[in-house]
C-alpha cells in the first residue's frame, strides 16, 4: 500500500511540474498562408472551411482551445500539430516543388472524400470542423481547379 501512495505523490509532483514546462505554441500568423492562398485561389467558402477544419494542424497558425493550458493535454495537442505539419503545412507552400504541391492537393481531396480528415479527435472538440457534404464537394472542386495549373508544369519536367 505504501508504494501506491508514493506512486500517486510522485505522479502528482510530475503533473504539477508539467504545468510549468509547456510546448511552444504554433502561432505564426495567417500572413504565412499568403503564398498558398494566392496560388490555389480558394473561394471564400472553401477558405472558411480550410480555416475551420485544416489550418489549426496544417499551418503555422493554430487557434488554441482553453484546455490547451492544462498538461498533459498541451503535449498531446502539440504532438498532433507537429504531426499534421509534417504531412502538410500550408504555411510552407512556397517551399514545395510543383510535383509535391500537386500531390498534396490530390491527398487533400482523397482524405476529405474518404472522411479521414479532419480527424475525429479534432471534430469532437471543434464541431465547426465537421464537414458537410456540400463542403466536401466544394473542397474537391477547388482541388481539381487548383491542380490544373500544375499539369503543364509537371509535363514540362
C-alpha positions as semicolon CSV with decimal commas, in nm:
position;residue;x (nm);y (nm);z (nm)
1;X;0,000;0,000;0,000
2;X;0,293;0,233;0,071
3;X;0,419;0,204;-0,286
4;X;0,078;0,313;-0,420
5;X;0,088;0,629;-0,206
6;X;0,445;0,702;-0,318
7;X;0,350;0,647;-0,680
8;X;0,049;0,881;-0,651
9;X;0,257;1,152;-0,480
10;X;0,524;1,121;-0,749
11;X;0,260;1,134;-1,025
12;X;0,110;1,447;-0,869
13;X;0,452;1,614;-0,850
14;X;0,521;1,529;-1,216
15;X;0,180;1,665;-1,317
16;X;0,241;1,993;-1,129
17;X;0,589;2,035;-1,282
18;X;0,442;1,970;-1,630
19;X;0,216;2,272;-1,586
20;X;0,524;2,497;-1,587
21;X;0,707;2,332;-1,879
22;X;0,492;2,384;-2,186
23;X;0,547;2,316;-2,554
24;X;0,594;2,616;-2,781
25;X;0,276;2,748;-2,937
26;X;0,219;2,733;-3,311
27;X;0,124;3,095;-3,375
28;X;0,298;3,224;-3,685
29;X;0,012;3,436;-3,817
30;X;-0,219;3,398;-4,113
31;X;0,012;3,605;-4,336
32;X;0,221;3,289;-4,368
33;X;-0,065;3,148;-4,578
34;X;-0,043;3,423;-4,842
35;X;0,152;3,214;-5,095
36;X;-0,084;2,920;-5,063
37;X;-0,396;3,136;-5,095
38;X;-0,261;3,336;-5,390
39;X;-0,156;3,026;-5,578
40;X;-0,456;2,799;-5,515
41;X;-0,724;3,071;-5,512
42;X;-0,985;2,911;-5,285
43;X;-1,336;3,054;-5,295
44;X;-1,445;3,237;-4,980
45;X;-1,649;2,930;-4,876
46;X;-1,351;2,696;-4,925
47;X;-1,119;2,938;-4,745
48;X;-1,359;2,943;-4,448
49;X;-1,367;2,563;-4,448
50;X;-0,987;2,544;-4,460
51;X;-0,966;2,788;-4,170
52;X;-1,216;2,600;-3,953
53;X;-1,110;2,244;-4,038
54;X;-0,747;2,244;-4,157
55;X;-0,526;2,534;-4,055
56;X;-0,502;2,451;-3,683
57;X;-0,293;2,141;-3,760
58;X;-0,171;2,212;-4,112
59;X;-0,032;2,566;-4,093
60;X;0,181;2,784;-3,869
61;X;-0,133;2,932;-3,713
62;X;-0,329;2,742;-3,451
63;X;-0,632;2,863;-3,256
64;X;-0,581;2,705;-2,917
65;X;-0,875;2,594;-2,701
66;X;-0,877;2,681;-2,331
67;X;-0,787;2,327;-2,230
68;X;-0,453;2,359;-2,408
69;X;-0,333;2,530;-2,091
70;X;-0,354;2,204;-1,897
71;X;-0,078;1,945;-1,917
72;X;-0,069;1,670;-2,039
73;X;-0,334;1,786;-2,291
74;X;-0,098;2,060;-2,415
75;X;0,162;1,794;-2,502
76;X;-0,096;1,578;-2,679
77;X;-0,217;1,874;-2,889
78;X;0,138;1,978;-2,970
79;X;0,213;1,628;-3,098
80;X;-0,096;1,636;-3,321
81;X;0,003;1,974;-3,463
82;X;0,363;1,871;-3,529
83;X;0,245;1,552;-3,699
84;X;-0,008;1,741;-3,911
85;X;0,251;1,995;-4,023
86;X;0,494;1,714;-4,105
87;X;0,245;1,577;-4,359
88;X;0,117;1,910;-4,495
89;X;0,193;2,267;-4,396
90;X;0,002;2,528;-4,594
91;X;0,231;2,797;-4,446
92;X;0,529;2,633;-4,618
93;X;0,352;2,602;-4,955
94;X;0,606;2,824;-5,131
95;X;0,888;2,582;-5,047
96;X;0,714;2,281;-5,203
97;X;0,804;2,160;-5,552
98;X;0,534;2,163;-5,820
99;X;0,512;1,785;-5,800
100;X;0,471;1,794;-5,423
101;X;0,205;2,069;-5,440
102;X;0,005;1,868;-5,691
103;X;0,038;1,553;-5,483
104;X;-0,058;1,728;-5,157
105;X;-0,370;1,873;-5,316
106;X;-0,458;1,529;-5,451
107;X;-0,419;1,389;-5,097
108;X;-0,640;1,664;-4,955
109;X;-0,922;1,564;-5,189
110;X;-0,875;1,192;-5,120
111;X;-0,865;1,223;-4,742
112;X;-1,159;1,462;-4,725
113;X;-1,364;1,242;-4,958
114;X;-1,285;0,930;-4,752
115;X;-1,373;1,112;-4,429
116;X;-1,022;1,064;-4,288
117;X;-0,973;1,438;-4,249
118;X;-1,037;1,623;-4,035
119;X;-0,954;1,372;-3,766
120;X;-1,233;1,256;-3,538
121;X;-1,027;1,365;-3,236
122;X;-1,033;1,718;-3,374
123;X;-1,402;1,731;-3,464
124;X;-1,505;1,602;-3,120
125;X;-1,396;1,935;-2,972
126;X;-1,431;2,151;-3,283
127;X;-1,783;2,091;-3,407
128;X;-1,744;2,359;-3,675
129;X;-1,475;2,144;-3,839
130;X;-1,717;1,864;-3,926
131;X;-1,754;1,885;-4,300
132;X;-2,094;1,879;-4,460
133;X;-2,150;1,705;-4,792
134;X;-2,159;2,050;-4,955
135;X;-1,825;2,149;-4,802
136;X;-1,667;1,823;-4,916
137;X;-1,799;1,879;-5,269
138;X;-1,667;2,239;-5,271
139;X;-1,323;2,129;-5,145
140;X;-1,295;1,858;-5,410
141;X;-1,398;2,100;-5,686
142;X;-1,148;2,357;-5,561
143;X;-0,869;2,097;-5,551
144;X;-0,949;1,991;-5,909
145;X;-0,935;2,351;-6,028
146;X;-0,618;2,433;-5,831
147;X;-0,438;2,124;-5,964
148;X;-0,498;2,229;-6,327
149;X;-0,221;2,488;-6,302
150;X;0,035;2,223;-6,214
151;X;-0,038;1,988;-6,506
152;X;0,158;2,180;-6,774
153;X;0,446;2,238;-6,533
154;X;0,462;1,869;-6,449
155;X;0,460;1,769;-6,816
156;X;0,745;2,011;-6,888
157;X;0,966;1,847;-6,627
